[in-house]
């Protein structure tokens, strides 16, 4: 019986280490508790001002889809049916449509989706980039013989993103004074 009392049962899965390691564990846990905890995200898009890419798609999908269809429709009308009409008419109508739809995107992001200033501007930039890429690919095939379409693959998305950023920022600053 005396042997059973002095016998130590070894359980490797429950072993907490040697007694001299307890101080080290307490010190390291104290250091980790002092550092601020970073919110881990499984979604890459949450790095963009706390919203997922799905949220940005929901905000920008309808205004940018309307802009995409209208611009493609006007380009087709211009090239097929109104060859003799001045090109400035179509360019000006596309610019007015871009102004109206980016303004609508800014207002709907703030009112309907309760977005902050940065989230609204990011939605406008992302919507402009995606729409610009699709329009540039369309123009590459529609105006196939012209050289500017290759340079337009980079220029169109950047231009639409910059227009979306500027228009949305102006709408927010002019009409929403209390939004930070």
C-alpha positions as CSV (number, residue, x, y, z in Angstrom):
1,X,0.0,0.0,0.0
2,X,2.8,2.4,0.7
3,X,3.9,2.0,-2.9
4,X,0.6,3.1,-4.2
5,X,0.6,6.3,-2.2
6,X,4.0,7.3,-3.5
7,X,3.3,6.4,-7.1
8,X,2.6,9.3,-9.4
9,X,0.1,8.9,-12.2
10,X,1.4,10.5,-15.4
11,X,-1.2,12.0,-17.7
12,X,0.5,13.6,-20.6
13,X,-2.6,15.3,-22.0
14,X,-3.3,17.1,-18.7
15,X,0.3,17.8,-17.7
16,X,0.7,21.6,-17.1
17,X,4.4,21.5,-17.2
18,X,7.0,22.0,-14.5
19,X,6.4,24.2,-11.5
20,X,9.2,26.6,-12.6
21,X,7.3,27.3,-15.9
22,X,4.2,28.7,-14.2
23,X,5.7,32.1,-13.7
24,X,6.7,32.3,-17.4
25,X,3.1,31.4,-18.4
26,X,1.6,34.1,-16.2
27,X,4.0,36.7,-17.5
28,X,3.3,35.9,-21.1
29,X,-0.4,35.8,-20.6
30,X,-0.2,39.3,-18.9
31,X,1.7,40.6,-22.0
32,X,-1.0,39.2,-24.3
33,X,-3.7,40.8,-22.2
34,X,-2.1,44.2,-22.5
35,X,-2.1,44.2,-26.3
36,X,-5.3,45.2,-28.0
37,X,-7.2,42.4,-29.6
38,X,-7.5,42.6,-33.4
39,X,-10.8,41.5,-34.7
40,X,-10.2,38.5,-36.9
41,X,-12.2,38.4,-40.1
42,X,-13.0,35.5,-42.3
43,X,-14.0,37.8,-45.1
44,X,-11.3,39.7,-47.0
45,X,-13.7,42.6,-47.8
46,X,-14.2,43.6,-44.2
47,X,-10.8,45.2,-44.4
48,X,-12.6,48.0,-46.3
49,X,-13.9,50.2,-43.5
50,X,-15.6,47.3,-41.7
51,X,-17.9,46.1,-44.4
52,X,-17.8,43.1,-46.6
53,X,-17.5,43.1,-50.4
54,X,-21.0,41.7,-50.5
55,X,-22.3,44.8,-48.8
56,X,-20.5,47.0,-51.3
57,X,-22.0,45.0,-54.1
58,X,-25.4,45.5,-52.7
59,X,-24.9,49.2,-52.4
60,X,-23.5,49.8,-55.9
61,X,-25.1,47.1,-58.0
62,X,-28.3,48.9,-59.2
63,X,-26.9,52.4,-60.0
64,X,-23.9,50.9,-61.8
65,X,-26.0,48.4,-63.7
66,X,-28.3,51.2,-64.9
67,X,-25.2,53.3,-65.9
68,X,-23.7,50.3,-67.7
69,X,-26.9,49.5,-69.7
70,X,-27.5,53.2,-70.5
71,X,-24.0,53.8,-71.7
72,X,-23.9,50.7,-73.8
73,X,-27.3,51.5,-75.2
74,X,-26.3,55.1,-76.1
75,X,-23.1,53.9,-77.8
76,X,-25.0,51.3,-79.9
77,X,-27.6,54.0,-80.8
78,X,-24.9,56.4,-81.8
79,X,-23.0,54.0,-83.9
80,X,-25.9,52.2,-85.6
81,X,-28.7,54.8,-86.0
82,X,-27.4,58.3,-85.4
83,X,-24.1,58.3,-87.3
84,X,-24.6,61.9,-88.5
85,X,-25.5,63.3,-85.0
86,X,-22.8,65.2,-83.2
87,X,-20.9,63.0,-80.7
88,X,-21.1,65.7,-78.1
89,X,-24.8,65.0,-77.5
90,X,-24.1,61.4,-76.5
91,X,-21.1,62.3,-74.4
92,X,-23.0,65.0,-72.6
93,X,-25.9,62.7,-71.9
94,X,-23.6,60.0,-70.6
95,X,-21.9,62.5,-68.3
96,X,-25.2,63.7,-66.9
97,X,-26.3,60.1,-66.4
98,X,-23.0,59.4,-64.5
99,X,-23.6,62.5,-62.3
100,X,-27.1,61.4,-61.5
101,X,-26.3,57.8,-60.8
102,X,-23.3,58.5,-58.6
103,X,-25.3,61.1,-56.7
104,X,-28.1,58.5,-56.3
105,X,-25.5,55.9,-55.1
106,X,-24.2,58.4,-52.5
107,X,-27.6,59.3,-51.2
108,X,-28.9,55.7,-51.1
109,X,-25.7,54.5,-49.3
110,X,-26.1,57.1,-46.6
111,X,-29.9,56.9,-46.2
112,X,-30.8,53.3,-47.0
113,X,-27.6,51.4,-46.0
114,X,-26.6,53.7,-43.1
115,X,-23.0,54.0,-44.5
116,X,-20.3,56.4,-43.2
117,X,-18.5,58.9,-45.4
118,X,-15.6,56.5,-46.1
119,X,-17.9,53.5,-46.8
120,X,-19.9,55.6,-49.3
121,X,-16.8,56.8,-51.1
122,X,-15.4,53.3,-51.2
123,X,-18.7,52.0,-52.7
124,X,-18.5,54.7,-55.3
125,X,-14.9,53.9,-56.2
126,X,-15.5,50.1,-56.3
127,X,-18.6,50.6,-58.4
128,X,-16.8,52.9,-60.8
129,X,-13.9,50.5,-61.1
130,X,-16.1,47.5,-61.9
131,X,-18.3,49.4,-64.3
132,X,-15.3,51.0,-66.0
133,X,-13.7,47.5,-66.6
134,X,-16.9,46.2,-68.1
135,X,-17.3,49.3,-70.3
136,X,-13.7,49.2,-71.4
137,X,-14.1,45.5,-72.5
138,X,-17.3,46.4,-74.4
139,X,-15.6,49.3,-76.1
140,X,-12.6,47.1,-77.0
141,X,-14.8,44.9,-79.1
142,X,-17.3,47.6,-80.2
143,X,-14.6,50.0,-81.5
144,X,-12.2,47.2,-82.5
145,X,-10.3,49.1,-85.2
146,X,-9.3,52.0,-83.0
147,X,-6.1,52.0,-81.0
148,X,-7.4,54.0,-78.0
149,X,-9.5,51.1,-76.9
150,X,-6.4,49.3,-75.6
151,X,-5.4,52.2,-73.5
152,X,-9.0,52.6,-72.4
153,X,-8.7,49.2,-70.5
154,X,-6.7,51.1,-67.9
155,X,-8.1,54.6,-68.3
156,X,-11.8,53.9,-68.2
157,X,-11.9,52.2,-64.8
158,X,-9.7,54.8,-63.2
159,X,-11.7,57.6,-64.7
160,X,-15.0,56.2,-63.6
161,X,-13.6,55.5,-60.1
162,X,-12.3,59.1,-59.8
163,X,-15.6,60.5,-61.1
164,X,-17.5,58.4,-58.6
165,X,-15.2,59.5,-55.7
166,X,-15.5,63.2,-56.6
167,X,-19.2,63.3,-57.3
168,X,-20.1,61.3,-54.2
169,X,-17.9,63.4,-52.0
170,X,-19.4,66.7,-53.4
171,X,-23.0,65.4,-52.9
172,X,-22.2,64.4,-49.3
173,X,-20.4,67.6,-48.4
174,X,-23.1,69.8,-50.1
175,X,-26.3,68.1,-48.9
176,X,-25.3,66.2,-45.7
177,X,-23.7,68.7,-43.3
178,X,-24.0,66.5,-40.2
179,X,-22.3,63.4,-41.7
180,X,-18.6,63.2,-40.5
